[in-house]
Structures are given as structure tokens and as C-alpha cells.
């Protein structure tokens, strides 16, 4: 029995989509008519996945990270409970509330029932199941420890998402604070300040240099503020377009990694990500060279990807993993010492995991420093700007009071 993605009209003329289990497309259309639906399109889910057509709600878009975590956790639990893979997938498809998820799970079950392995079935959906996932599942199937492999994948995906959320949360508050402050200062400079300063200008009095600078900046923002905003937006778009070229992105990533505090955070985050990936792959039984290749794509900075590829080549030539990584000079020494210890003791997967945990703690410590420094720094800068504006307005008032009070 196969899975078929369908699109049909209900009795009120509204378009409906879904997945149905049937022997043939004709049987699938019959089931839809029994439900009071008028079929518009019925196509095999597995074939639609190959070509990216036929089922627009899951063809090109993959599963979210949360869906992947939940799916692997539930599948691991059902398989550990003794259910065959096809029955476990059928249960997950019946319980899925999201149509895209239901379609993908139904397609996996259809392929498994046709004789394919779960890993080969997942390979049909690279947007939902990256090569890392399918390789880990394949190793778990070959070793007879599929449930354990799926559980490790779920833990890996959850830890990766937690790390990403911590990075976003660390910089979200200072960025939002800076944007609001800039908006307030710009509003003052373009609407409030010109009206206040106009009084002093009409009096013809000689203004302090700070007030003259404030007036010049205010006039510039009032006349060219819109153009300046468009210029910044155009520069941002041009920068994003330039980063699509590998050489430009490699140069940009290298500059980010050189920054004193932020570079430390980015390097530790990438190291935690790659060592956690290597821990999952090696513990599942994936060969080391394949694990290094698959883990390379999880690095977000191109210089680190290049270093990882050079290290993989050295490992292929017979060099130890820790030494090959150390020769690149791109990864933290603490993580390298843990990996070297794992190679010597034969507990490489455990030491990869320990390195990931240690680097995760390093990221958390660095982010705590960022939170402690960046937000107060933004407040100080904005406070200095507001103080300059207030002084530029008050200084002429003080001088007028002095002149009035002079006999």
C-alpha cells in the first residue's frame, strides 16, 4: 500500500489537501470520493518528493527543527517498544497534525513497505533529513541499534537548537535597545531640536560650538535622512549579495573570528556544533572519514570549514584526528586535548561529546560576558548622545540668562 498526496474540492468548493493510503492512484481517488471530495490531483508521495512537485505543502520545504526532534524522539520510543518500523511510522502519520509532516512520514512508510531501508527513505527528503541524519540512521540500522541512533539524533538536534537560541538571545536585547535608542535620538534631532534651536537662531546670538554642531546634524538629517536610510538599506542588500560569493564570505568570516570577544563566541559555538556532530556519528558507527566529511557542513564559518577539510585530508593520510585538527590552528586547545585523550583511551565518541559540552559551557560563559558588557555599553553610548543634545540646548539658555542678568 502506498501513500498518495491529494488536492481536492470539498462540497463548498474549497480546496483541501492531504495524504491517503491506497493501493493505486485510482483507489485513492475512490476513497476521496467516498469522503465527498472531488479529486483535482493525486500523486505518489515518494515520487513527488523526488521531483519536488505534486504536493506543494511538503515538496520543497523541509521539517522544522522542532518537528525533527519530536519525530526522532517518538520514532525511537516506538521502535524501542518493539514496534516494526512500518507500524511505528503508521502510528506517527495518524497522529501528525501538520499535513507536511504527515505526508513525509507516510512517504517514509510507503518506501519502507516496498523494501527500502529507513535511511534510504529519508534520503528522498534532503530538506527534512540532511545527510547527517540519514547516515546516522543507516549506521544504526546496520548495527541493530536504530532506536539508540534516533535518540542520539534527537538529543543532537535539541542541543543544536538550544545553542542557536542562546546566541540569538544574547544579542537580541542589545540590538533592540540600540534600534530603539537610535529611533528616539533621530526623532529628537529631526523634530524637537530644530524647533527649540530656531528660537536662538532668530535672536542672532552667537551660539556655542556644540549647539552649532547639533544644528548642522539636525539640518542634515532633516534634509537627507530619507536618502541616508535608503543608502544604508542599499549597502546592506549589496553586502548580502557580495557574501554569496565564497571568497567574500570567507574574508568576512575571518574578520568576525578575529574580534576579541565575539570571535571567541563564534569559534566556540562552531566547535561545540562540530564536536557534537562527530559524537553522534562516531557513536552510531559511522566511519571517521565519513563523519569528518559530514560534520564539516555543520560549521557556519568558511575558514573553519576549510580547516576541517584540511584536517580530514591529514586523517586520510594516517594522522591522528587531534593532531590533524591542531595543525590547522583553528580550534580551541581544550577541545583538542579532550579529543586526543579519547583517541588514546579508545573512547573517542565520549570525548567528542565531552568536548561539545565543554565548548557549550565556553559559549555560555562568553555570552554572559557579552550580556554583562554590551547592554550597559549601549546604554552609556545612548546616554552620552542624549546628554550632548541636552547640553547643546541648555548652553545658549545659560548664556542668555547671563546676558540678561548683566547690568
HELIX and SHEET records of a PDB file:
HELIX    1   1 UNK A   25  UNK A   34  1                                  10    
HELIX    2   2 UNK A   45  UNK A   51  1                                   7    
HELIX    3   3 UNK A   65  UNK A   80  1                                  16    
HELIX    4   4 UNK A   85  UNK A   95  1                                  11    
HELIX    5   5 UNK A   99  UNK A  113  1                                  15    
HELIX    6   6 UNK A  118  UNK A  122  1                                   5    
HELIX    7   7 UNK A  131  UNK A  143  1                                  13    
HELIX    8   8 UNK A  146  UNK A  187  1                                  42    
HELIX    9   9 UNK A  188  UNK A  192  3                                   5    
HELIX   10  10 UNK A  193  UNK A  203  1                                  11    
HELIX   11  11 UNK A  209  UNK A  242  1                                  34    
HELIX   12  12 UNK A  246  UNK A  258  1                                  13    
HELIX   13  13 UNK A  262  UNK A  284  1                                  23    
HELIX   14  14 UNK A  288  UNK A  296  1                                   9    
HELIX   15  15 UNK A  302  UNK A  316  1                                  15    
HELIX   16  16 UNK A  321  UNK A  328  1                                   8    
HELIX   17  17 UNK A  333  UNK A  345  1                                  13    
HELIX   18  18 UNK A  348  UNK A  405  1                                  58    
SHEET    1   A 3 UNK A  15  UNK A  22  0                                        
SHEET    2   A 3 UNK A   2  UNK A   9 -1                                        
SHEET    3   A 3 UNK A  38  UNK A  44 -1                                        
END                                                                             
